[in-house]
């Protein structure tokens, strides 16, 4: 049985719609996808039982708001029950919600394809650490899953495994769904209080939120959200903002009613921007911050009201992450943290090093993939670093410890803290040399962030279709072409101050600098950093084949406002890669 699944630590994904059309909103998934769901649950059930001595381990099953979610969940629930697992089913739940709740269980299976189109779906696995399994552990599941699917009568075998299942056992799981969902919401709410304040102490949490509420009332901060029918429609967002004195304006807020494309990039943030402008015109002057989550609700990029231009402005993903890092590092300085550090993925803009450097923090880089960054942060924490803020700047995803997953509420509250607690912005101005103004706005804060020109992750020019399957071979060919053309491009490069370069690769949590063999990056990230005579970083080009989509991703990051240089370097990278691919 062919699965056609992309299997990675970030998630197992494919088109589950029975038609095979990635834009199909059908709820039907067909027999093969039911079998896939049964096998996925079976291998995870076996894995969880190996990790615990319990006779009946508890696994949380949840899903995002895609139409195929219920069918996948039903098959998985039946498989778990048949394999001796006690199932708690949340129904529709946001990724940060189920991962917070899973700390009270033995594991979780989350049904989602994140930002992929509506016809896609997928599966994420985790234990009770609040995040997904790392690459090594996920590989164990992948191997057993592939073996089951490769058997001669795989389809028949899958359905055979759930034969004679007691319908009452399945019905009991669904009857308890409302109670389970209520527990998940309560757990998530309390966990947000901890992540936002960096404290488990309720007294301290109350003091910080009381301070925030007072300032929020004075500054008239309200939040606009385009839920786009995502799982966050059924999460804590509305009530959490309300209890903290923040007016919450939501559109497309019925779970499952996906109004437009899912990925929260600029082309889809126009809807929340339009709603913000509409609200402003009707006198809702507190509509100053906005976000749009993806379908599983772990990612949400930002829109803000520019009071100078009198319009809603979409913040680019890299700037969203930079803003969160700035806010949380200032928060750490304010709290007196020792050895602050930030963990990011390889293609995160170099502006993070500038921000962190001014605030006395180190920056460490991992390969693309949320699990890689989470694990790198844990490694550095074990070495004594205080890694509160980490994530993938290339997509704007912010993770705030002790959470191990991106969360737009944490991102919004990082900005709110920066706007509401004057001491935080004062710290940044003092450290960076920016001018401090008493009545500062988000426009002022954004203008103080180091300026870079960076390729957007969802831009068409950031995605290539590459035929070469062995990416180590591809990068080896790319290196030969690059080294040859480096001399040919000398005049152009020197006019931009570029005289040197350094190759850097990332595999998992390991970054290797000064690499002389590009092919060593294999399926990981490869970055070429361009430097001046003083060996200062001026720009970089980056590449990596996606682990969750059949595409090859590239990007460029340039210090300063230099769109023409960014275009030229990315175009050069594209030409060299396509030439390397033609040698296939």
LINCORSUL-V376245 format. One line per field, one symbol per residue. ss: DSSP state (h for helix, s for strand, l for the rest). phi: phi as a letter, one per 30 degrees, with the letter a starting at -180 (. if undefined). psi: psi as a letter, one per 30 degrees, with the letter a starting at -180 (. if undefined). A space follows every 10 residues. Layout:
ss: ???
phi: ???
psi: ???
This chain:
ss: lllllsssll ssssslllll lllllllllh hhhhhhhhhh hhhhhhhhhh hllllllsss ssslllllhh hhhhhhhhhh hhlllsssss ssllhhhhhh hhhhllssss slllllllls ssssssllll llllhhhhhh hhhhhhhhhh lllhhhhhhh hlllllhhhh hhhhhlhhhh hhhhhhhhhh hhhhhhhlll lhhhhhhhhh hhhhhhhhhl lsssssllll hhhhllhhhh hhhllllsss slllllllll lllllhhhhh hhhhhhhhhh hlllllssss ssslllllls ssssssllll ssssllhhhh hhhhhhhhhh hhhhhlllls ssssslllll hhhhhhhhll lssssslllh hhhhhhhhhh hhlllsssss sshhhlssss lllllllhhh hhhhhhhhhh lhhhhhhhhh hhllllllll lhhhhhhlll lssslllllh hhssllllll hhhhhhhhhh hhhhhhhhlh hhhhhlllls ssssssslls sslllllhhh hlllssssss slllllssss ssssslllll lssssssssl llhhhhhhhh hhhhhhhhhh hhll
phi: .dchcccbdd kcbadceedi ddcdcdcdci dddddedddd ddddeddddd dbcddbecbd cbbdcdddee ddddddeddd ddcicdcccd idadeddddd dddcbclbbc cabhcdeddd aabbcacbci adddeddddd dedddddddd decedddddd dcdidddddd ddddddeddd dddddddded ddedddcibd ddddeddddd dddddedddh cbbcbcdhid dddccdeedd dddcicdbcc bhccejcdda edddcedcdd ddddddddde dcjddddcbb abddddicba ccbbcddddh adbdddeddd dedddedddd dddddidchd abcbdedded ddddddddci cdbbbbdeke dddddddddd dddjdccdca lcedbidccc dddbbdaddd dddddddddc ceedddeddd dciddcbecd bdeddddcde cbcbdddcde dcbcccdddd dddedddedd dddddeddce dedddcidbb bbcbbbbicc cccidcbddd dhdddbbccc bcdciddcaa cbaadddbbd bccbabbbdj dbdddddddd ddeddddddd dddd
psi: jkfgkkjlff kkkljfkfff kfgkglfkfl eefeeeeeee eeeeeeeeff flgkeilkkk kllagkffee eeeeeeeeee efggkkkjjf bkkkefeeee effgaflljk jlgcfllefl lakkklbgfg llkleeeeee eeeeeeeeff leheeeeefe fglgkjeeee eeeeegeeee eeeeeeeeee eeeeeefhkf keeeeeeeee eeeeeeeefi jlkkkjfhgl fffgafeeee eefggjkkjk lhgjkfijfa lekileffff eeeeeeeeee fggiffifkl ljlaefgfkj lkkljjfefh lkkkkleeee eeeeeeeeee eeeefhkkhk lkkllegkkf feeeeeefgg llkkkllkke eeeeeeeeee efggkjjekl ajffggjkkj kglglljfee eefeeeeeee jeeeeeeeee efglkkkehl leeeeeffkk kljkkkfgke fgkljkejej feeefeeeee eeeefeefge eeeefggjfl lkkklkjbgk kklhkfjfff fcgakkkjkk lafggkkfll kllkkkfflh lkkllkkkkl jieeeeeeee eeeeeeeeee eff.
